[in-house]
């Protein structure tokens, strides 16, 4: 009984949230971005890791749900970032996805009203600062930050 109480205390006092995002880059020098209905700006597609799901499984699920993108294999992990803007408990694992299929653009939904590939030198207005920083790190060797 005391162990269960201590476990619950630890879970709620020390717990964290974990999400995944994919920096999906195609051979034409474009990046796939989404605009959520509930958050301002343009972002890499992604979302929360569900219980029992690996990071790569969560990434594959989120890319399919948000972008109709099917990844091939396990893409390399770019890094894990503390996303204090969302919550002091939030962390995001970013993967670089270069091998994928995109049979058709996704249909707009209540969650993702807009999505698509954008030239790296012409990102849409409102692209989030975190997304821009990750692209600078991935593409141009900028120092990797621990923060989103």
C-alpha positions as CSV (number, residue, x, y, z in Angstrom):
1,X,0.0,0.0,0.0
2,X,2.7,2.5,0.9
3,X,4.6,1.6,-2.3
4,X,1.5,2.4,-4.4
5,X,1.1,5.7,-2.6
6,X,4.8,6.6,-3.2
7,X,4.5,5.5,-6.9
8,X,1.4,7.8,-7.3
9,X,3.1,10.7,-5.6
10,X,6.2,10.2,-7.8
11,X,4.1,10.0,-10.9
12,X,2.2,13.2,-10.3
13,X,5.1,15.2,-8.8
14,X,7.8,14.1,-11.2
15,X,6.0,13.0,-14.4
16,X,6.6,14.4,-17.8
17,X,4.9,14.5,-21.1
18,X,6.7,13.2,-24.3
19,X,5.9,14.0,-27.9
20,X,7.4,13.3,-31.2
21,X,7.8,15.5,-34.3
22,X,9.1,14.7,-37.8
23,X,11.3,17.1,-39.8
24,X,10.1,15.6,-43.1
25,X,12.4,16.7,-45.9
26,X,12.0,15.7,-49.5
27,X,14.5,15.5,-52.4
28,X,13.2,18.8,-53.8
29,X,14.5,20.9,-50.9
30,X,11.1,21.2,-49.2
31,X,9.9,20.5,-45.6
32,X,6.5,19.3,-44.6
33,X,4.6,21.5,-42.1
34,X,1.2,21.5,-40.6
35,X,-1.0,24.2,-39.1
36,X,-3.1,23.0,-36.1
37,X,-6.5,24.4,-35.3
38,X,-5.6,24.8,-31.6
39,X,-2.2,26.3,-31.8
40,X,-0.9,29.3,-33.8
41,X,1.7,28.9,-36.5
42,X,3.2,26.2,-38.7
43,X,5.0,23.2,-37.1
44,X,6.5,19.9,-37.9
45,X,3.8,17.2,-37.8
46,X,3.7,15.2,-34.6
47,X,2.0,14.6,-31.3
48,X,2.0,12.7,-28.1
49,X,3.5,9.3,-27.4
50,X,0.8,6.9,-26.2
51,X,1.4,4.3,-23.4
52,X,3.0,1.2,-24.8
53,X,4.1,3.0,-28.0
54,X,7.8,3.4,-29.0
55,X,8.9,6.8,-30.2
56,X,9.2,5.6,-33.8
57,X,5.7,4.0,-33.6
58,X,4.3,7.3,-32.3
59,X,6.1,9.2,-35.1
60,X,4.8,6.8,-37.8
61,X,1.2,7.1,-36.4
62,X,1.3,10.9,-36.2
63,X,2.8,11.4,-39.6
64,X,0.1,9.2,-41.1
65,X,-2.7,11.0,-39.2
66,X,-1.5,14.5,-39.9
67,X,0.2,14.3,-43.2
68,X,-0.7,11.0,-45.0
69,X,3.0,10.2,-44.8
70,X,4.4,6.7,-44.5
71,X,7.9,6.5,-43.2
72,X,10.4,3.8,-44.3
73,X,12.4,2.3,-41.5
74,X,13.5,4.1,-38.4
75,X,14.6,7.7,-39.1
76,X,17.5,9.1,-37.2
77,X,16.8,11.0,-34.0
78,X,17.9,14.6,-34.1
79,X,17.4,15.3,-30.5
80,X,15.1,15.6,-27.5
81,X,14.1,19.1,-26.4
82,X,12.5,20.6,-23.4
83,X,9.4,22.4,-24.5
84,X,8.8,24.8,-21.6
85,X,6.5,26.9,-23.7
86,X,3.9,24.1,-23.6
87,X,4.6,22.9,-20.1
88,X,7.5,22.6,-17.7
89,X,7.0,18.9,-18.0
90,X,6.9,18.7,-21.8
91,X,9.7,17.1,-24.0
92,X,9.8,16.6,-27.7
93,X,11.8,14.1,-29.7
94,X,12.6,15.3,-33.2
95,X,13.4,12.8,-36.0
96,X,14.7,13.6,-39.4
97,X,12.6,11.9,-42.0
98,X,14.0,11.6,-45.6
99,X,12.6,8.3,-46.6
100,X,8.9,8.2,-46.9
101,X,5.9,7.8,-49.2
102,X,3.3,10.5,-49.8
103,X,0.5,9.0,-51.9
104,X,-1.6,12.1,-51.7
105,X,-2.0,15.3,-49.7
106,X,-4.0,14.9,-46.5
107,X,-7.5,16.1,-46.4
108,X,-8.1,19.1,-44.2
109,X,-9.5,18.1,-40.8
110,X,-10.7,19.9,-37.6
111,X,-7.3,19.3,-36.1
112,X,-5.1,20.0,-39.2
113,X,-6.8,22.5,-41.5
114,X,-3.6,23.0,-43.6
115,X,-0.6,21.0,-44.4
116,X,2.0,20.7,-47.2
117,X,5.5,20.9,-48.4
118,X,7.2,24.3,-48.4
119,X,10.6,25.4,-49.9
120,X,13.2,25.7,-47.2
121,X,14.0,29.3,-48.3
122,X,10.3,30.3,-48.3
123,X,8.8,29.0,-45.1
124,X,5.2,30.2,-44.5
125,X,4.6,33.2,-42.3
126,X,4.1,32.1,-38.7
127,X,6.5,29.1,-38.8
128,X,7.3,28.5,-35.2
129,X,10.6,29.6,-33.8
130,X,11.2,26.0,-32.5
131,X,10.7,24.6,-36.0
132,X,13.0,27.2,-37.5
133,X,15.7,26.4,-34.9
134,X,15.5,22.7,-35.6
135,X,15.9,23.3,-39.3
136,X,18.9,25.5,-38.8
137,X,20.5,22.7,-36.7
138,X,19.6,19.9,-39.1
139,X,20.4,21.6,-42.3
140,X,23.1,24.1,-41.5
141,X,24.9,22.7,-38.4
142,X,23.7,25.4,-36.0
143,X,24.5,24.5,-32.4
144,X,21.8,22.2,-30.9
145,X,19.8,23.8,-28.1
146,X,18.4,21.8,-25.2
147,X,15.2,23.9,-25.4
148,X,12.5,23.8,-28.0
